[in-house]
Amino acid sequence: MPSLVEILKQSEHFLRNKGIVTAKLDAELLLAHLLRYNRLSLHLHLHDNMKDQSLSQLQQLLSRRGNREPLQYIVGKVDFYGLSIAVDRNVLIPRHETEEFVDIIISRFGNRPVRSILDLGTGSGAIGLALAKHFTKANVLAVDANQNALLMAQKNAMRNEITNIRFMVSDWLEGIDETFDMIISNPPYLTNEEFENAQDEIKNFEPKCALVSKNNGLADIFKIISTTGRSLAKDGVLALETGSSQHESIASFAKDYFGKFESMYDLNGENRFVFLQI
Ligand SMILES: C[S@@+](CC[C@H](N)C(=O)[O-])C[C@H]1O[C@@H](n2cnc3c(N)ncnc32)[C@H](O)[C@@H]1O
């Protein structure tokens, strides 16, 4: 029976031949997932032998990754802002930029007495849950048009024992008649062309309806900007994650609905987040 260290070398080689840039890391994470270790304990067991049954299971996992299925769908979860978020192909895999978005929101508004938050297009629930965990006194409403995504978001609330959050199927703000101190959204904002040119992990596995929007990627952002005003409480904020080339168009469109517009960069120096106030 081969040792784990030998298996790891072969797995890395297999993934590298399939063009996976992060072959070493992915091989480790898949093996650790299969053996129910974290990466540290995997390294402590490198000289253990691997059972035949585990070997054939690992081959299946490697073959999925070799076909460019995202690692997060294979292991079924992702760490997001200190939460463990379960993911499957019904939901977008929460991105690092979105963690930055949450971080900016918390550093800017963390000291305010926020009582109500609306997360529009919650997907896996990542943003809404991270904010619910921070703003413990706030009631969070998380909505999505996709019922299957909402089931995953609900599961994630239970998984992380977060209770100050409710879930609702809704086409953006349709049927919502409450007001909120903060309305947050990471809506679909890619153009069809950007989606078609995206890497296989995205194009072949992630839900297109979570990523692509009409009107050069701006249709959903414009819909949200033109309809949220009535749902914001006094001094309320609308915060959006957007595409990096969209801020000029958004600023121009938002003039009719909001008095204050602010653009913020992500850590790569891309204009990525928009904050709007009436
Ligand atoms: C870019 S994903 C964001 C998911 C999650 N909030 C995150 O940041 O990882 C956009 C989400 O918006 C949802 N969505 C798309 N159109 C919608 C609509 N008309 N009304 C409500 N949600 C919508 C999608 O189902 C998807 O979950």
The ligand as an SDF file (V2000), in Angstrom:
LIG
                    3D

 27 29  0  0  0  0  0  0  0  0999 V2000
  -23.3180   37.1560   -7.6660 C   0  0  0  0  0  0  0  0  0  0  0  0
  -24.4530   36.0730   -6.8400 S   0  0  0  0  0  0  0  0  0  0  0  0
  -24.1270   36.5570   -5.1610 C   0  0  0  0  0  0  0  0  0  0  0  0
  -24.3430   35.4580   -4.1590 C   0  0  0  0  0  0  0  0  0  0  0  0
  -23.8700   35.8280   -2.7330 C   0  0  0  0  0  0  0  0  0  0  0  0
  -24.5550   36.9990   -2.2490 N   0  0  0  0  0  0  0  0  0  0  0  0
  -22.3640   36.0650   -2.6990 C   0  0  0  0  0  0  0  0  0  0  0  0
  -21.9670   37.2410   -2.6270 O   0  0  0  0  0  0  0  0  0  0  0  0
  -21.5970   35.0970   -2.7630 O   0  0  0  0  0  0  0  0  0  0  0  0
  -25.9950   36.8400   -7.2170 C   0  0  0  0  0  0  0  0  0  0  0  0
  -27.2310   36.2200   -6.5660 C   0  0  0  0  0  0  0  0  0  0  0  0
  -28.3680   36.9920   -6.9880 O   0  0  0  0  0  0  0  0  0  0  0  0
  -29.4530   36.0980   -7.2140 C   0  0  0  0  0  0  0  0  0  0  0  0
  -30.3960   36.7450   -8.1330 N   0  0  0  0  0  0  0  0  0  0  0  0
  -30.3120   36.8700   -9.4870 C   0  0  0  0  0  0  0  0  0  0  0  0
  -31.3830   37.5190   -9.9700 N   0  0  0  0  0  0  0  0  0  0  0  0
  -32.1700   37.8230   -8.9010 C   0  0  0  0  0  0  0  0  0  0  0  0
  -33.4180   38.4900   -8.7550 C   0  0  0  0  0  0  0  0  0  0  0  0
  -34.0820   38.9710   -9.8140 N   0  0  0  0  0  0  0  0  0  0  0  0
  -33.9310   38.6290   -7.5230 N   0  0  0  0  0  0  0  0  0  0  0  0
  -33.2700   38.1260   -6.4190 C   0  0  0  0  0  0  0  0  0  0  0  0
  -32.0790   37.4730   -6.5120 N   0  0  0  0  0  0  0  0  0  0  0  0
  -31.5340   37.3260   -7.7370 C   0  0  0  0  0  0  0  0  0  0  0  0
  -28.8030   34.8610   -7.7840 C   0  0  0  0  0  0  0  0  0  0  0  0
  -29.6540   33.7360   -7.6530 O   0  0  0  0  0  0  0  0  0  0  0  0
  -27.5130   34.7820   -6.9660 C   0  0  0  0  0  0  0  0  0  0  0  0
  -27.6990   33.9950   -5.8230 O   0  0  0  0  0  0  0  0  0  0  0  0
  1  2  1  0
  2  3  1  0
  2 10  1  0
  3  4  1  0
  4  5  1  0
  5  6  1  0
  5  7  1  0
  7  8  2  0
  7  9  1  0
 10 11  1  0
 11 12  1  0
 11 26  1  0
 12 13  1  0
 13 14  1  0
 13 24  1  0
 14 15  1  0
 14 23  1  0
 15 16  2  0
 16 17  1  0
 17 18  1  0
 17 23  2  0
 18 19  1  0
 18 20  2  0
 20 21  1  0
 21 22  2  0
 22 23  1  0
 24 25  1  0
 24 26  1  0
 26 27  1  0
M  CHG  2   2   1   9  -1
M  END
$$$$
